[in-house]
C-alpha cells in the first residue's frame, strides 16, 4: 500500500499549493 500513500501525499501537496485543483 506504499503506492497509494505516495499518491495521497502528492495530491495533498498539490491541493495545498493550488496548482489547478479545486
The first five atom37 places (N, CA, C, CB, O) and aatype in JSON, in Angstrom:
{
  "aatype": [20, 20, 20, 20, 20, 20, 20, 20, 20, 20, 20, 20, 20, 20, 20, 20, 20, 20, 20, 20, 20, 20],
  "atom_mask": [
    [1, 1, 1, 1, 1],
    [1, 1, 1, 1, 1],
    [1, 1, 1, 1, 1],
    [1, 1, 1, 1, 1],
    [1, 1, 1, 1, 1],
    [1, 1, 1, 1, 1],
    [1, 1, 1, 1, 1],
    [1, 1, 1, 1, 1],
    [1, 1, 1, 1, 1],
    [1, 1, 1, 1, 1],
    [1, 1, 1, 1, 1],
    [1, 1, 1, 1, 1],
    [1, 1, 1, 1, 1],
    [1, 1, 1, 1, 1],
    [1, 1, 1, 1, 1],
    [1, 1, 1, 1, 1],
    [1, 1, 1, 1, 1],
    [1, 1, 1, 1, 1],
    [1, 1, 1, 1, 1],
    [1, 1, 1, 1, 1],
    [1, 1, 1, 1, 1],
    [1, 1, 1, 1, 1]
  ],
  "atom_positions": [
    [[0.84, -1.22, 0.0], [0.0, 0.0, 0.0], [0.87, 1.27, 0.0], [-0.95, 0.01, 1.23], [0.39, 2.37, 0.27]],
    [[2.13, 1.09, -0.3], [3.03, 2.25, -0.3], [2.66, 3.21, -1.44], [4.51, 1.8, -0.44], [2.7, 4.43, -1.28]],
    [[2.31, 2.63, -2.57], [1.99, 3.45, -3.73], [0.79, 4.35, -3.43], [1.69, 2.57, -4.96], [0.8, 5.54, -3.75]],
    [[-0.22, 3.79, -2.81], [-1.43, 4.57, -2.51], [-1.08, 5.74, -1.59], [-2.52, 3.66, -1.85], [-1.56, 6.86, -1.79]],
    [[-0.26, 5.47, -0.59], [0.11, 6.53, 0.35], [0.88, 7.63, -0.38], [0.95, 5.96, 1.52], [0.71, 8.82, -0.11]],
    [[1.74, 7.22, -1.3], [2.53, 8.19, -2.03], [1.63, 9.1, -2.87], [3.57, 7.48, -2.92], [1.84, 10.31, -2.94]],
    [[0.64, 8.51, -3.51], [-0.28, 9.28, -4.34], [-1.03, 10.3, -3.47], [-1.28, 8.34, -5.08], [-1.21, 11.45, -3.86]],
    [[-1.48, 9.86, -2.31], [-2.21, 10.75, -1.41], [-1.35, 11.94, -1.02], [-2.67, 10.01, -0.16], [-1.83, 13.07, -0.94]],
    [[-0.07, 11.69, -0.78], [0.85, 12.76, -0.39], [0.97, 13.77, -1.52], [2.24, 12.18, -0.02], [1.0, 14.98, -1.3]],
    [[1.05, 13.25, -2.74], [1.19, 14.14, -3.9], [-0.05, 15.0, -4.05], [1.43, 13.32, -5.2], [0.04, 16.2, -4.31]],
    [[-1.21, 14.39, -3.89], [-2.47, 15.13, -4.02], [-2.54, 16.21, -2.94], [-3.69, 14.18, -3.92], [-2.94, 17.34, -3.21]],
    [[-2.16, 15.86, -1.72], [-2.22, 16.82, -0.62], [-1.29, 18.0, -0.91], [-1.83, 16.15, 0.72], [-1.63, 19.15, -0.65]],
    [[-0.12, 17.7, -1.45], [0.84, 18.76, -1.76], [0.29, 19.69, -2.82], [2.18, 18.16, -2.23], [0.41, 20.91, -2.72]],
    [[-0.32, 19.12, -3.85], [-0.88, 19.93, -4.93], [-2.04, 20.77, -4.4], [-1.34, 19.03, -6.11], [-2.17, 21.95, -4.71]],
    [[-2.89, 20.14, -3.6], [-4.06, 20.84, -3.07], [-3.61, 22.02, -2.21], [-4.94, 19.87, -2.24], [-4.24, 23.08, -2.2]],
    [[-2.51, 21.82, -1.48], [-2.01, 22.88, -0.6], [-1.54, 24.08, -1.42], [-0.87, 22.35, 0.28], [-1.79, 25.23, -1.06]],
    [[-0.87, 23.8, -2.53], [-0.35, 24.89, -3.36], [-1.43, 25.44, -4.28], [0.85, 24.41, -4.2], [-1.41, 26.62, -4.63]],
    [[-2.37, 24.6, -4.66], [-3.45, 25.05, -5.54], [-2.94, 25.19, -6.96], [-4.05, 26.39, -5.04], [-3.12, 26.23, -7.59]],
    [[-2.29, 24.14, -7.47], [-1.74, 24.22, -8.83], [-2.86, 24.28, -9.86], [-0.81, 23.01, -9.11], [-2.71, 24.93, -10.9]],
    [[-3.96, 23.61, -9.6], [-5.05, 23.61, -10.57], [-6.21, 22.79, -10.05], [-4.58, 23.08, -11.92], [-7.15, 22.5, -10.8]],
    [[-6.15, 22.4, -8.79], [-7.26, 21.61, -8.22], [-8.19, 22.52, -7.43], [-6.72, 20.46, -7.3], [-7.75, 23.56, -6.93]],
    [[-9.43, 22.17, -7.3], [-10.43, 22.98, -6.6], [-10.14, 23.06, -5.1], [-11.83, 22.42, -6.83], [-10.89, 23.71, -4.37]]
  ]
}
